[in-house]
């Protein structure tokens, strides 16, 4: 009987020691986890503080950029109003929009007092009664020094020269220069469609870039399909010429 009690007591002591060791291990793990949690809390607080500082800085930069944008918008509006007043004082009746070099699209405004053309309709198809082709031969065509020598035996008094022939080949249109009261003017005619327009050279003050004033003389067969900018009077800088003629060529290629 004593042996049995002794065995029971030894087993109980063994269980107690094992339980105490397990409890101590769990306490150590708990303390370790508490330390890690505190470290993570401190790290999160530090990150949030840094993000708050960055957010405040970004908001400050945004406010500054908005103020700059507002100032630039006011300056652009002032310059546009000033330009319009100058054209009104100069006797210009048309309202035009200047195209800056950075613009990817030719901007335009409609000209007041646009003339209407009569059209006759026959069932589902329409035919135009009036296709006006400008009488280029009636203008006083200026012939520069480089054009006084004829290109070949077929050259006429229209001012055809090597440079003019080269430009006509490049743009696919008949080109001539015309003297107008506004300044030197270039007249272009697409013969197969009857589409014609003029480009007037607008001189600026010294140091400023010259500009070209576009006016459509006749839309020809493009009357119903021409885009809005082709119908309007527009002004653009000289370095926008490649973009302008590229758009003209695109319309001609699409509908011819």
C-alpha positions in Angstrom: 0.0 0.0 0.0 2.8 2.4 0.8 4.5 1.6 -2.5 1.3 2.5 -4.4 1.0 5.8 -2.5 4.6 6.6 -3.2 4.1 5.9 -7.0 1.0 8.2 -7.0 2.9 10.9 -5.2 5.8 10.8 -7.7 3.5 10.9 -10.6 1.7 13.9 -9.2 4.9 15.7 -8.6 6.0 15.0 -12.1 2.7 16.4 -13.5 3.0 19.5 -11.3 6.6 20.2 -12.5 5.6 19.8 -16.1 2.6 22.1 -15.6 4.8 24.7 -14.0 7.3 24.5 -16.8 4.5 24.9 -19.4 3.0 27.9 -17.5 6.4 29.6 -17.4 7.0 28.9 -21.1 3.6 30.4 -21.9 4.3 33.5 -19.8 7.6 34.0 -21.6 5.9 33.8 -25.0 3.2 36.2 -23.8 5.8 38.7 -22.7 7.6 38.3 -26.0 4.4 38.9 -28.0 3.6 42.0 -26.0 7.0 43.4 -26.8 6.5 42.7 -30.5 3.0 44.3 -30.5 4.4 47.4 -28.8 7.1 47.6 -31.5 4.6 47.2 -34.3 2.4 49.9 -32.7 5.3 52.3 -32.5 6.2 51.6 -36.2 2.6 52.1 -37.3 2.4 55.4 -35.4 5.7 56.5 -37.0 4.5 55.6 -40.5 1.2 57.4 -40.0 3.0 60.5 -38.8 5.2 60.5 -41.8 2.3 60.0 -44.2 0.4 62.8 -42.5 3.4 65.1 -43.0 3.6 64.1 -46.7 -0.2 64.6 -47.1 0.1 68.1 -45.6 3.0 68.9 -47.9 1.1 67.6 -51.0 -1.9 69.6 -50.1 0.3 72.7 -49.8 1.8 72.0 -53.2 -1.7 71.5 -54.7 -2.9 74.8 -53.4 0.2 76.5 -54.9 -0.4 74.9 -58.2 -4.0 75.8 -58.2 -3.1 79.4 -57.5 -0.6 79.4 -60.4 -3.1 77.8 -62.7 -5.7 80.5 -61.8 -3.1 83.2 -62.4 -2.2 81.7 -65.8 -5.9 81.4 -66.8 -6.5 85.0 -65.9 -3.5 86.1 -67.9 -4.6 84.0 -70.9 -8.1 85.5 -70.7 -6.6 89.0 -70.5 -4.4 88.4 -73.6 -7.3 87.0 -75.6 -9.4 90.0 -74.8 -6.5 92.3 -75.7 -6.0 90.5 -79.0 -9.7 90.7 -79.8 -9.7 94.4 -79.0 -6.7 95.0 -81.3 -8.5 93.2 -84.2 -11.7 95.2 -83.6 -9.7 98.5 -83.5 -7.9 97.4 -86.7 -11.2 97.0 -88.5 -11.2 93.2 -88.4 -14.8 91.9 -88.4 -14.0 88.3 -88.1 -13.4 86.5 -84.8 -10.4 84.3 -84.9 -8.6 82.0 -82.6 -4.8 81.8 -82.3 -3.3 78.3 -82.4 -0.2 77.9 -80.1 2.7 75.6 -81.1 1.9 73.2 -78.3 -1.6 72.7 -79.5 -2.3 69.3 -81.0 -5.5 70.4 -82.7 -6.3 73.3 -85.0 -8.7 75.5 -83.0 -11.2 77.9 -84.7 -14.2 80.1 -84.2 -17.0 80.7 -86.6 -17.0 83.8 -88.7 -20.0 86.1 -88.4 -22.1 86.5 -91.5 -21.3 83.2 -93.2 -22.8 83.0 -96.7 -25.3 80.2 -97.5 -25.3 78.2 -100.7 -28.4 76.8 -102.4 -28.7 73.0 -102.7 -31.1 71.0 -104.7 -32.3 67.6 -103.4 -33.3 64.7 -105.6 -34.8 61.7 -103.6 -32.0 60.3 -101.4 -29.1 62.1 -103.1 -28.1 65.8 -103.0 -26.3 67.8 -105.6 -24.9 71.2 -105.1 -26.0 74.0 -107.4 -23.2 76.4 -106.6 -19.5 75.4 -106.3 -17.6 78.7 -106.3 -14.0 78.6 -107.6 -12.0 81.8 -106.9 -10.9 83.5 -110.0 -7.2 83.3 -109.3 -6.2 84.7 -112.6 -7.9 88.0 -111.8 -5.6 88.8 -108.9 -2.4 90.8 -109.2 0.1 87.9 -108.8 3.4 88.9 -107.4 6.5 87.3 -109.0 9.6 87.3 -106.7 13.1 87.5 -108.1 13.6 83.7 -107.9 10.6 83.2 -110.1 11.5 85.5 -113.0 13.3 82.7 -114.8 10.8 80.2 -116.2 11.0 76.6 -115.2 10.5 75.3 -118.8 9.1 76.4 -122.1 5.6 75.8 -120.9 5.9 78.2 -117.9 3.4 81.1 -118.1 3.1 84.5 -116.5 1.4 83.0 -113.5 4.7 83.0 -111.6 5.6 79.3 -112.0 9.1 78.7 -110.9 11.2 75.8 -109.5 10.2 76.5 -105.8 6.6 77.0 -106.6 6.4 73.8 -108.7 8.1 71.9 -105.8 5.6 73.3 -103.3 2.7 72.3 -105.6 4.1 68.8 -105.8 4.4 68.6 -102.0 0.9 69.8 -101.2 -0.9 68.5 -104.3 -2.5 71.9 -105.0 -2.0 74.9 -107.3 -0.2 77.7 -105.4 0.0 81.4 -106.2 0.8 84.6 -104.4 -1.7 87.5 -104.3 -1.1 91.1 -103.1 -3.9 92.2 -100.6 -4.3 95.2 -98.4 -3.9 93.0 -95.3 -0.5 91.7 -96.5 1.1 89.1 -98.7 -1.3 86.3 -99.4 -0.9 82.7 -100.7 -3.8 81.2 -102.6 -4.2 77.4 -102.9 -6.5 75.5 -105.2 -7.2 71.8 -105.3 -8.3 71.4 -108.9 -10.2 68.1 -108.8 -12.5 69.1 -105.9 -12.6 72.8 -106.3 -11.6 73.4 -102.7 -9.5 76.6 -102.4 -8.3 78.8 -99.5 -6.0 81.7 -98.8 -3.2 82.1 -96.3 -2.5 85.7 -95.4 0.9 86.4 -93.8 0.4 88.5 -90.6 3.5 90.3 -89.6 4.2 90.8 -85.9 6.5 93.2 -84.0 10.2 92.6 -83.9 11.0 89.4 -82.0 7.6 87.9 -82.3 6.7 85.0 -84.5 4.7 85.7 -87.6 1.3 84.1 -88.1 -0.9 82.9 -90.9 -4.6 83.7 -91.4 -6.6 81.0 -93.1 -9.8 81.7 -95.0 -11.7 79.1 -97.1 -12.6 80.6 -100.5 -14.6 77.6 -101.6 -15.2 74.1 -100.2 -16.0 72.7 -103.6 -17.2 69.1 -103.4 -16.1 69.0 -99.7 -19.1 71.2 -98.8 -21.0 68.5 -97.0 -18.1 66.5 -95.6 -15.6 69.3 -94.6 -14.7 69.4 -90.9 -15.7 72.5 -88.9 -12.2 74.0 -88.8 -12.0 73.9 -92.6 -15.1 76.1 -92.8 -13.9 78.7 -90.3 -11.4 81.5 -90.2 -8.4 80.5 -88.1 -5.0 81.9 -87.2 -1.9 79.8 -86.4 1.8 80.3 -86.0 4.1 79.5 -88.9 5.6 76.5 -87.2 2.2 74.9 -87.3 2.2 74.8 -91.1 3.2 71.1 -91.3 0.3 70.2 -89.1 -2.1 72.3 -91.1 -1.2 70.9 -94.5 -1.2 67.4 -93.0 -4.8 67.9 -91.9 -5.7 69.3 -95.3 -4.1 66.4 -97.1 -5.9 64.0 -94.8 -9.3 65.4 -95.8 -8.5 65.4 -99.5 -7.2 61.9 -99.4 -10.3 60.7 -97.5 -12.9 62.2 -99.8 -11.1 62.1 -103.2 
